[in-house]
Amino acid sequence: MSVVPLITTKEADSYQKQNEDWLNLDKPIKEIHIYNASVYMTLNWTCVDVDWSDPTTLNDDLKRSCSYYADADRLGVLNPSLSNTQNTGRVTEETKKLGSMSKTTKWSDDGGNVNGDPLTLIDNIMMLYCNSNSGKLMRV
């Protein structure tokens, strides 16, 4: 399966117009992040009215999500290595199970009220139009 970039750098720039860090990237670097976001979306989401090989089938919200996933890739949180994750929020306890594997997270109040998963807001946009290929997105 060949993955095509779902948005152009110009489209990404329009969605990221308040994000100076994104805007200051060179075009080839942006294209890499957009490609990684496109792969992520193609593998993780099923959308009834979307043909992933034809970006014209994406609505504005899905294009915006691709832009946000591209920025998440720039930040290293789209597909972080397991050894590179860090506590970023106030979660006091959370257990996730996948088959025989489970992960329990316990964080303190240090760091404020930040959700431990920076992709949650983007995933919520995607869930308006698509289904997660894993049933429910779970990062363990």
C-alpha positions as a LaTeX table, in Angstrom:
\begin{tabular}{lrrr}
\hline
Residue & $x$ (\AA) & $y$ (\AA) & $z$ (\AA) \\
\hline
Met1 & 0.00 & 0.00 & 0.00 \\
Ser2 & 1.38 & 3.35 & $-1.02$ \\
Val3 & 0.71 & 6.28 & 1.31 \\
Val4 & 0.17 & 9.69 & $-0.21$ \\
Pro5 & 0.55 & 12.91 & 1.79 \\
Leu6 & $-2.97$ & 13.91 & 2.82 \\
Ile7 & $-2.29$ & 17.66 & 2.85 \\
Thr8 & 0.19 & 20.04 & 1.29 \\
Thr9 & 2.68 & 22.15 & 3.19 \\
Lys10 & 0.62 & 25.20 & 2.21 \\
Glu11 & $-2.49$ & 23.66 & 3.80 \\
Ala12 & $-0.53$ & 22.70 & 6.91 \\
Asp13 & 0.81 & 26.23 & 7.18 \\
Ser14 & $-2.73$ & 27.64 & 7.00 \\
Tyr15 & $-3.84$ & 25.42 & 9.90 \\
Gln16 & $-0.65$ & 26.17 & 11.84 \\
Lys17 & $-0.61$ & 29.93 & 11.20 \\
Gln18 & $-0.27$ & 30.66 & 14.93 \\
Asn19 & 2.53 & 28.13 & 15.38 \\
Glu20 & 5.85 & 29.89 & 14.72 \\
Asp21 & 7.84 & 26.72 & 15.39 \\
Trp22 & 5.99 & 24.97 & 12.56 \\
Leu23 & 6.14 & 27.92 & 10.19 \\
Asn24 & 9.91 & 28.25 & 10.66 \\
Leu25 & 10.58 & 24.68 & 9.47 \\
Asp26 & 12.03 & 24.12 & 6.01 \\
Lys27 & 9.59 & 22.73 & 3.44 \\
Pro28 & 11.30 & 19.29 & 3.17 \\
Ile29 & 11.08 & 18.85 & 6.95 \\
Lys30 & 7.40 & 19.79 & 6.92 \\
Glu31 & 6.83 & 17.26 & 4.14 \\
Ile32 & 8.38 & 14.51 & 6.27 \\
His33 & 6.10 & 15.36 & 9.20 \\
Ile34 & 3.06 & 15.50 & 6.92 \\
Tyr35 & 3.97 & 12.13 & 5.44 \\
Asn36 & 4.36 & 10.61 & 8.92 \\
Ala37 & 0.99 & 12.08 & 9.94 \\
Ser38 & $-0.56$ & 10.66 & 6.76 \\
Val39 & 0.81 & 7.20 & 7.53 \\
Tyr40 & $-0.48$ & 7.49 & 11.10 \\
Met41 & $-3.97$ & 8.46 & 9.96 \\
Thr42 & $-4.10$ & 5.80 & 7.25 \\
Leu43 & $-3.09$ & 3.03 & 9.64 \\
Asn44 & $-5.09$ & 4.14 & 12.68 \\
Trp45 & $-8.41$ & 5.33 & 11.28 \\
Thr46 & $-11.18$ & 3.98 & 9.07 \\
Cys47 & $-13.46$ & 6.61 & 7.59 \\
Val48 & $-16.47$ & 5.55 & 5.52 \\
Asp49 & $-16.36$ & 8.48 & 3.08 \\
Val50 & $-12.57$ & 8.77 & 2.83 \\
Asp51 & $-10.30$ & 7.21 & 0.26 \\
Trp52 & $-6.84$ & 7.59 & 1.81 \\
Ser53 & $-5.26$ & 7.48 & $-1.64$ \\
Asp54 & $-7.32$ & 10.52 & $-2.71$ \\
Pro55 & $-6.80$ & 13.57 & $-0.45$ \\
Thr56 & $-9.73$ & 15.35 & $-2.12$ \\
Thr57 & $-12.05$ & 13.06 & $-0.10$ \\
Leu58 & $-10.88$ & 14.63 & 3.18 \\
Asn59 & $-13.03$ & 17.36 & 4.70 \\
Asp60 & $-11.57$ & 20.43 & 6.39 \\
Asp61 & $-11.54$ & 18.86 & 9.88 \\
Leu62 & $-9.64$ & 15.79 & 8.67 \\
Lys63 & $-7.10$ & 17.99 & 6.91 \\
Arg64 & $-6.76$ & 20.05 & 10.09 \\
Ser65 & $-6.23$ & 16.83 & 12.06 \\
Cys66 & $-3.49$ & 15.80 & 9.64 \\
Ser67 & $-1.82$ & 19.15 & 10.22 \\
Tyr68 & $-2.05$ & 18.71 & 13.99 \\
Tyr69 & $-0.70$ & 15.14 & 13.77 \\
Ala70 & 2.18 & 16.50 & 11.65 \\
Asp71 & 2.99 & 18.99 & 14.39 \\
Ala72 & 2.73 & 16.19 & 16.97 \\
Asp73 & 5.30 & 14.31 & 14.87 \\
Arg74 & 7.53 & 17.40 & 14.92 \\
Leu75 & 7.27 & 17.39 & 18.71 \\
Gly76 & 8.07 & 13.67 & 18.87 \\
Val77 & 4.74 & 12.62 & 20.40 \\
Leu78 & 3.00 & 11.05 & 17.39 \\
Asn79 & 4.93 & 7.79 & 17.69 \\
Pro80 & 7.13 & 8.25 & 20.76 \\
Ser81 & 9.51 & 5.51 & 21.76 \\
Leu82 & 8.44 & 3.75 & 24.93 \\
Ser83 & 11.65 & 4.79 & 26.66 \\
Asn84 & 11.06 & 8.43 & 25.70 \\
Thr85 & 7.65 & 8.96 & 27.33 \\
Gln86 & 7.46 & 11.28 & 30.27 \\
Asn87 & 4.93 & 12.22 & 32.90 \\
Thr88 & 3.19 & 15.36 & 31.71 \\
Gly89 & 0.11 & 15.71 & 33.82 \\
Arg90 & $-1.98$ & 15.20 & 36.88 \\
Val91 & $-3.24$ & 11.65 & 36.36 \\
Thr92 & $-3.31$ & 9.97 & 39.75 \\
Glu93 & $-4.00$ & 6.44 & 38.55 \\
Glu94 & $-5.00$ & 4.88 & 35.25 \\
Thr95 & $-4.86$ & 1.26 & 34.14 \\
Lys96 & $-4.96$ & 0.23 & 30.49 \\
Lys97 & $-5.20$ & $-3.37$ & 29.37 \\
Leu98 & $-4.62$ & $-4.93$ & 25.99 \\
Gly99 & $-4.89$ & $-8.69$ & 26.04 \\
Ser100 & $-2.47$ & $-9.96$ & 28.66 \\
Met101 & $-0.56$ & $-6.67$ & 28.80 \\
Ser102 & $-1.44$ & $-3.89$ & 31.20 \\
Lys103 & $-0.02$ & $-0.55$ & 32.15 \\
Thr104 & $-0.80$ & 1.43 & 35.28 \\
Thr105 & 0.02 & 5.10 & 35.38 \\
Lys106 & 0.15 & 7.07 & 38.64 \\
Trp107 & 1.18 & 10.71 & 38.45 \\
Ser108 & 1.26 & 13.36 & 41.12 \\
Asp109 & $-0.23$ & 16.84 & 41.09 \\
Asp110 & 3.11 & 18.25 & 39.96 \\
Gly111 & 2.87 & 19.74 & 36.51 \\
Gly112 & $-0.69$ & 21.06 & 36.63 \\
Asn113 & $-3.84$ & 19.80 & 34.99 \\
Val114 & $-2.48$ & 18.53 & 31.70 \\
Asn115 & $-3.81$ & 15.40 & 30.05 \\
Gly116 & $-1.07$ & 12.78 & 29.80 \\
Asp117 & $-1.92$ & 12.09 & 26.14 \\
Pro118 & $-1.22$ & 15.10 & 23.89 \\
Leu119 & $-3.05$ & 13.46 & 20.97 \\
Thr120 & $-6.43$ & 13.29 & 22.74 \\
Leu121 & $-7.78$ & 16.51 & 21.25 \\
Ile122 & $-6.79$ & 15.49 & 17.72 \\
Asp123 & $-8.24$ & 12.02 & 18.22 \\
Asn124 & $-11.51$ & 13.61 & 19.35 \\
Ile125 & $-11.76$ & 15.51 & 16.06 \\
Met126 & $-11.05$ & 12.31 & 14.13 \\
Met127 & $-13.72$ & 10.39 & 16.06 \\
Leu128 & $-16.37$ & 12.73 & 14.67 \\
Tyr129 & $-15.83$ & 11.24 & 11.20 \\
Cys130 & $-13.90$ & 8.00 & 11.59 \\
Asn131 & $-13.48$ & 4.88 & 13.67 \\
Ser132 & $-10.24$ & 3.91 & 15.28 \\
Asn133 & $-8.84$ & 0.74 & 13.75 \\
Ser134 & $-8.10$ & $-0.51$ & 17.24 \\
Gly135 & $-11.68$ & 0.01 & 18.50 \\
Lys136 & $-10.57$ & 2.53 & 21.08 \\
Leu137 & $-7.28$ & 4.31 & 20.85 \\
Met138 & $-5.00$ & 3.02 & 23.55 \\
Arg139 & $-1.43$ & 4.00 & 24.03 \\
Val140 & 0.42 & 1.57 & 26.29 \\
\hline
\end{tabular}
